[in-house]
């Protein structure tokens, strides 16, 4: 950590009090408390993608509302200027705070045990109730059931409601319930095959506490998806949902332009703002454009050490990309064309379902399955609005460079698996590359491209298009296994796209990839070959003892390619 006298960056910090006690940099979101109080319903659900600050906001709510709140945590922050509101609500409520992000398991019994453990942990936090003069012995015996080594299903189902009842009775005040990542147990259950059982459990667990509970003042839930009401929220009145399409509270999840600029200025890296914007901005929540805060904090931490630090993919390494895999595996030809358009920087128009049910993935109607998949891509941050939606129809785009890379990597992986699965044709391709047979390389790689997803001729920068085809060609070569394959390796006076060495035969190849704008293959091939010569890309191959050297200029446009060749 550099000794620059600056505050530490809160990488992975989810406890609000740490910002004051450990002097972390904080982007002030405390105005969220005031807006929640002025607009809340009895039950409030906020849906946002992973890593957008949901857990930190929930911990902030607990620090503010819970009896015994430390007012000094909020000194100098936006909420402290709401004097009357603070006097009425700060430290005035008993609070139950649960995170369901770890409720998972290979079967239902394992997941039930996890939920029981989380509920027991919260009950232990309130074990002072066992000494309460306001609770009867029967009340205390009921509470003791939550401390048992093993909780049965019925005890788990009523545990949240029971704890809220006893807290309300002890304090003589209604309770605030905070439940973070409420939908994770359902997601995990669907993946492992016990979804129907988990739906029944979560429905009962929540409804007993959130529906007609006289001890409840209000509840806040967060999650990634808005699960269909008939699945777990049946019968809830005064139920308010604020999804990524809603304008209310939109700016409290994610960072705005001004917040990112101020953070970079504080750490002396303001000149990297354009890079941050290209990589991590682009999400459109309600009427606000926001950055992924996880990305910004992690990248700013790198820039604090080195102002020239390259931009890195932080969000994609901390979230599951299974949904992108699923949509590609289930892709029709029409879906492939739409993925092509998205990767190329275009928008696609899709109907988005506000409420989702995992069972829609298994629906016999292909249209329903596809609508579900696009809706999940939207809700989970893999797509965002390009314009204000018209009813349920959304104009969708990929938010930024980091997310585009996820699609491209998934496409390359799918492309590599499919092409290498045709073993005889892939072996002929590899033999052609090693043997200097440019005609066969062109024919076979062109055939592979014709079956895949391509980059369309749009406003996306040429370098991005070249990188896409570069990655596809590179993946085919790396699958061979016995070759040494280097990407963007320093050689001669520059960096070659692809260098290949077959040590046993002492054969080396240099491949320069160009995007043929508007199908100008000849010009692109000439540019590639000139670059190989001008920058002496073959020098590294010679220094490594390669005796036979093949030089390829590869030009790609949509699903076609042209290959030129010279022997080194």
Secondary structure, 3 states (H helix, E strand, C coil): CCCCCCCECCCCCCCCHHHHHCCECCCCCCHHHHHHHHHCCCEEEEECCCCCCHHHHHHHHHHHHECCCCHHHHCCCHHHHCHHHHHHHCCCEEEEEEECCCCCCCCHHHHHHHHHHHHHHHHHHCHHHHHCCCCCHHHHHHHHHHHCCCCCHHHHHHHHHHHHHHHHHHHCCCEEEEEECCCHHHHHHHHHCCHHHHHHHHHHHHHHHHCCCCCEEEEEEEECCCECHHHHCCCCCCEEEECCCCCCCHHHCCECHHHHHHHHHHCCCHHHHHHHHHHHCCEEECCEEEECHHHHHHHHHHHHHCCCCCCCCCCCCCCCCHHHHHHHHCCCHHHHHHHHHHHCCCCEEEECCCCECHHHHHCCCHHHHHHHHHHHHHHCCCCEECCCCECCEEEEECCCHHHHHHHHHHHHHHHHHHHHHCHHHHHHHHHHHHHCCHHHHHHHHHHHHHCCCCCCCCCCCHHHHHHHHHHHHHHHHHCCCCCEEEEEEEECCEEEEEEEEECCCCEEEEEEEEECHHHCHHHHHHHHHHHHHHCCCCHHHHHCCCCEEEEEEEEEECCEEEEEEEEC
